[in-house]
């Protein structure tokens, strides 16, 4: 099990999609960032024509492998969508990967969204203001 959440990604006035995303504490960034597969980037209208300011950045993976990915600064507002509340509106960079199988939430984005991991192995989490009062459960992976 892992912690997966339903997110709403909003880009401008025209583009909004809901996805299930994995909280990845090992995805360390300096700013809020979301890694998305190509098809999600297309749904947000980030591809095939990249917005100005997009750049190719090198990322070092956990095994030391270096990959080059497309980074679109401040490309989307991110919300966590739960049955009882919606939290967020956090402006986030979007990183596009042709090899990604699911959406990944970086450590900084998880923090800005007030996500607190209670048990990664069991998929238990809560929002920061619920700590000690509520336990939430991971979503099922959609692929």
N, C-alpha and C positions, 0 to 999 in steps of 0.2 A: 504494500500500500504506500501511498505518498499523499501529499496534500495537493489536491486539484480544486480549483475554484472556477465558478462561472464569472467571466469578465464581459463587460460591454466596452468595445473599442469604438471611439467616435472620432471621425476626422472631418472637420469642417461641418457644414450644414447638411451635406448629402449622404455621407457614408457612416453607417453604424452597423456593427455586427456583434453577435454574441459568440463567444468561444469558451471552451474549457481549457484552463491553463495550469501548468505545473509550477508550484512554488519551488524555486531552486536556490537554496542558500549558498550553494557553491558558485553561482553565477554572480560574481562580484563586479560591481560597477561603481563609478563615481557619481552618476546621476541615475534617475529612474529609467529603466530600459526594459524592453520587451522583445524577445526573439520570436519571430513568426515564420512559418513555412511560406513558400511562394504563393500558394493559393489564398492565404489570408491577406498577404500584401496586395494581391490583385483585387480582392474584395474591398480593400480600403483605398483603391485607386492609387497605390504607390508604384505599381508596375502596370504596363510595361514602360511607361514614361516616368522616370524618377523626378521627384520634386527638386527644385534648386536647393542647394545646400547639402544634398546627399553626397556621401563619400564612401570609399572603400577603406575599411579599417582591418588591421590584423588583430585577431583574438587568439589567446593561448588557452587551449583546452586543458582539462584536468590531467590528461596523459602527456602534456607537453607539446602536443601537436599544434602547429600554428595554422589557422585558417583565415582566409580573407572573406569578409562579409560586407554587405551593403548596410550602411547606417544612415537612417533618415532622422535628423534631429527634430525633437518636439513634434513628431508626426501624428500623435493621437492622444486623446484624453482617455484615461482608463478608469473604469468603475468596477467594483466587485458587486455582483448581483446575487442577493440571497432572497428567500421568500419573504422575509420580514423587513428587509432594508436594503438600500443601495448606498454604498460608500465609495467616495472617490471623486473623480474628476481630475485626477492627477495627470499633468502633462508629462508625456514620456517619449523618449527616443524609441524608434522601432528599428530593429536589426532584422534583415531579411536573409534567410538561409534556404538554399535549394535542398539541403539534406535534412532539415529539421522535420521531425514527425509530429511534433506538437508545439504549442505556444509555451514559452518559458518566461517566468516572472523573475527579474533580478532581485538581489538582496535589497537594493535601495528602493525599488518600486514596491516590494513587499512592505518595507518599513513605512513608506509614505501612505500606503493603503491601510495602515494600522493592523496588518496581519500578524498574529502571534501564533507560532507553532507550539502546540502542546505535546504532540507525539507524532513525529514523522512516520514511524513504523505503522501506526494505527490510523493515520490520516486525520488526526484530531487537531483542531485549531479554533481560534476565536478572534474577534476584533479586540484591540487594546483596551477599549472601554468596557469590555465584557469579562476581562480576566478575573477568574475566580467565581464568576456568576453563570457563565454559559459555555457549553462545548458544542462546536460545530463539526460536521463530518465531511470528509472529502467527497468530491464529485467523482463519478466514474469516468475513466478515460473514454473518449468518444471514438477512437480508432481501434 
